Amino acid sequence: MTHLDKLESQSVYIFREAFHAFKNLAMPWSMGKDSNVLIWLAKKAFCGHIPFPVLHIDTTYEFPEMLEFRAWAAKEYNLDLIVHINQEARARGIGYETHDPVTVTHELKSVALQQVLKERKFDALITGIRRDEDSTRAKERYFSPRNADFEWDYRDQPPEFWNQFTTSVAPGEHVRVQALLDWTELDIWAYIQREKIPIPQMYFARKNEQDGKLYRFRSLGCWPITHPVESTASTIDEIIEELRHTKVSERAGRAQDHHERNAMQKLRAKGFM
C-alpha cells in the first residue's frame, strides 16, 4: 500500500465513521483543490454517491471562474448543493470596500456558516483543513467539537486514543470532522494527479498582461484579498516540483491571515474554517 493509498483509506474511514455517528451531516465546499479532493473521497466512501448536502458559503466576492466551476461540478457530481449568503451583513454594508479583511471574513464566512447551522441544525461538518496549512489548524483533532456559540477551544482539545472520536454533541453544538488532517499540500497535488480530479484552472500559471510575468494561485478565496504568487508551473508535475523547493507559505496570498497578529487563530476560535 502506497503513502497515498494509506491517506485515502484513512479519509474514507473518517467519512464513514462520521456518517454513522451523526444524524445531520454536511460538507462545506469552497471549490478549491482540497474541497474537490473531499468530493472525490466522499464518492469513493459511498459508492459514487454523496449522501449528504454540500455547502458553499458565498461571500459575493467569489472569482467568476470559481462560480463557473461550481455550476459545472454541481451538475457533474449531482451534488445536493446549498448556497448561502449572509444577506443581513451585506445589507449593513459589510464588505472589503469599507471593512478590514478579518471583519469581512468573520461576517461573510463564519457568521454565514452559523446561520446555516442554526437553520438546518447540522450536527457535524466534514471539512478539508490540513495540519500543514497553518499552525493554528495543526491544533485540530479529527473530530473537533464546537460549542453552542460555534466557538472552538483550541486549548482544550479531546484526546483521540485508538480512534475513539468525539461524536456526542449537546443541542446547538456540532463537530468538525477533519478528513484531510494528515494530508500535506504535496499529497493533495499527488492525489489530484493520480486520480485525475478536475480543479479550477486558476491553480496553473498564466501570463499577467500588465508586467508580462507568470503567476498562479496556491490558495483560493475572495478576489479582493487573494493574490497569486509568481510561478511558471503550468502542469501538475511542475506544481509538485515547485512545492518541493518553495519557501513561500501556501496561504501567503490570503490577506485575512496576515491582517493582524494571530488573525487566523482568532478567526478559527470564532468559527472560521
N, C-alpha and C positions, 0 to 999 in steps of 0.2 A: 504494500500500500504506500503510495507516494505522500509527500507532505500535503499536497492539495487534496488528495483523497481523504486524509485524516481530518482536515479542516472542514471539508464538505460533509463528512459523516457526522462530525460533532454538531455542525449547524443544523443539519436535518434532524438530529436527535433533539436539539433545543426547540426547534419548531414544533415537533410532535409532543414534547413534554408540555409546552405552553398551550397547545390546542386541547390537550387532555385536561389540563389543570384549570383553565379559565372558561367561563361561560360566554363572555362577550369580548372578543379579541379583535384588534385592528392592527394594520401595519402602515405607519407613516411612510410616504414615498415622495422624495424630492426630485426624482428623475435623474439624479446623479449616478455615478458609477457604482457606489456602494448600494444604493437603493435598487438598482437594476440587478445586481448580484443577489440581493434579497428576493426579488421577484423570481429569479431563476431557481434559487434554492427552495422557495416555497412550492414551486411547481414540482420539483423533484420530491419534496417531502410528502406531497399529497396527490401523487399520480397524475400530474398535469393540470390539476385544478386548485385554485387558491380559495379555500373555504371560509374566508373572512374578508371584510372590506379593506380596501387600500385607501389611505387618507392623504390628500395633498393639502397642506396649509398654504394657500395662495396669498402672498403678501401684496399682490398687484404690482410688484416690481420684478416679475419674472422676465428673463430673456425671452424674446419671441421664439427663438429656436427651441427653448425648453417647453413652451406651450405646444408647439408643433409636435414635439416628441411625445408629450403627454397624450395628445389626441391619437397619435399613431399607436402607442403602446397600449392604451386602454382598450382599443379595438383589437389589436393583435393578440393580447393575452386574455381578452374577455374579462377585464377587471370589473369588480364591483367598486367603482371609484366614487369617493366622497371628496368634493372640493369645498373648502371652507375659507371664507374671508372674514376678518374682524371688521365688519361694516361700521360698527359703533366707533372704533378707533379712527377709521378713515374719515368718518363724518366729523370727528373732532379735529381733523386736520393733522393727524399723526402721519408723518412721512419724512423721508430723508431730506426734503427741501427745507424743512423747518425744525427738525429734531436731530439729536445725535444718534449714531448707529445703535448704541446699546438700548436706548429708549425705544427706538423703532423696532428692533429685533424682539424685545420683550413684548411689546404691544401687538405686533402683527404676526408673530410666531408663537411665543409662549402663551399669551392670553388667548389667542385664537384657538390654540390647542386645548386650553382649559375649557373654552366654550363648547367645543365638540364633545369633550369628555363628559361634561355636565349634561349636555343634551342627549347623547347616545348612551351614556352610562357604561362606557367601556371599562373593563376591569384590568385589562392588560394591553400593552402596545409592544409590538415587535419592532425594534429599531436597528439601524445599521451603523451604530457608532463602533469605533475601534479604539483599543487602548493606545495605539501608537500615534493617533491623531493629535492628542493634546494631553498634557499632564493631568488635567482635571478628569478627563474621561478615563485615564488609567486607574482611577479610584473606584470605578464601577464594578459591579458584580454581574453575573449572567442574568439573574433575576433580581432586579433592583427596585425596592419599594419606594413609592411616593405617597406622602400623606394627603389628607383631605384638602389641604391648601395647595396641593401639587408641588410641594417643596421636597427637596432631596437633602437628607442629612449625610453629607459625604464624610463626616467624622464618625459616623456610627453605622457602618455597613454590616449586613448579616454575613456570618461565615457560610461557606458552601462546601463543607466537607463531604466527600463521597457523593457528589452530585445531589445533595439534599438542598433543593431550591426553595426560596420563599414563594409560596403560592396562595397563601391566605391573606385576604385584604378586608379591612373594615369598610362599611358603607362610605362611599366618596373617595376611597383610596384606589390606587392602581399600581401595577407593577410594570416596569420597563424590562422587556426581555431582549437581551443583547446577543443576537445570534452571530454577530461577526466580531465579537470582542477580541478574540485571539488572532484575527487576521491582520496583516500589515498591508500597506499601500501596494507593495510589490506583489503580495499574494493576490490581492484583488485584480491587478492587471494580468497576472499569470493565469488566473481563473477565467477572466474575460476572454483572454486569448485562446485558452484550451476549449472553452465551451462555445466560443463564437457568439457571445452575448451582445446584442445591439446596445449601443450607447450613443449619447449626443456627440456630434462631430466637433463640438467646441473644445474637447479634450486634445485635439490634434492641432499641430502648429499651422498657423496661417500668416500670410504676409499682411502687415499693417501698412495701409496706404499712406499714412502720414510720415512715418520715418523709414519705411522700407524694410524693417526688421520682422523677424518671425516670432510669434507669440502663441501660447496655448494656455488654457485654463487647467489648473490642477484640482481645483475645488470650485463648485458652482453654487452661487447664492443670488442675492438680489443684485441687479445690474448696477445700481449707483455705488455699491460698496464692494464689488467683487472685481478684482483686476487680474489680468493674465500675467504669466511670467514669460520672460524671453526664453525661447526654446526652438530648436529645429526638429523636434521629434514629431513626425507626421504619421508614424505607424506604431502599433503596439510594441513591436520589437524595439523600436527606437526609444519609446517611453520607458520600457523596462531597463534598457541600458542607461538611460539618463538618470533614472532613480537610483541606480547602483552607485552613482558618483556625486549626485547633487547634495549640497549642504543647505539648500533652501527648504524651509518647512512647507508641508502640504497646504496649510491654511495661511500662508504668508500674504495671500491676496485678499483675505477676508477682513475688512476694516473693523467689524464689530469685535473681533478677538483682541485687537490691539488699541482700542479706544482709550482704555484706562487700565491700571494695574489690576490683575486678577479678573478681568472683564468676563472671560469665559466661565470661571468658577462662580461668579455672581449670577450670571445668566442661567447656568445649569441648576444652581441651588433654587432658583425661582421657577424651574420647569422647562427650560430650553432643552432641546435635544442634544 
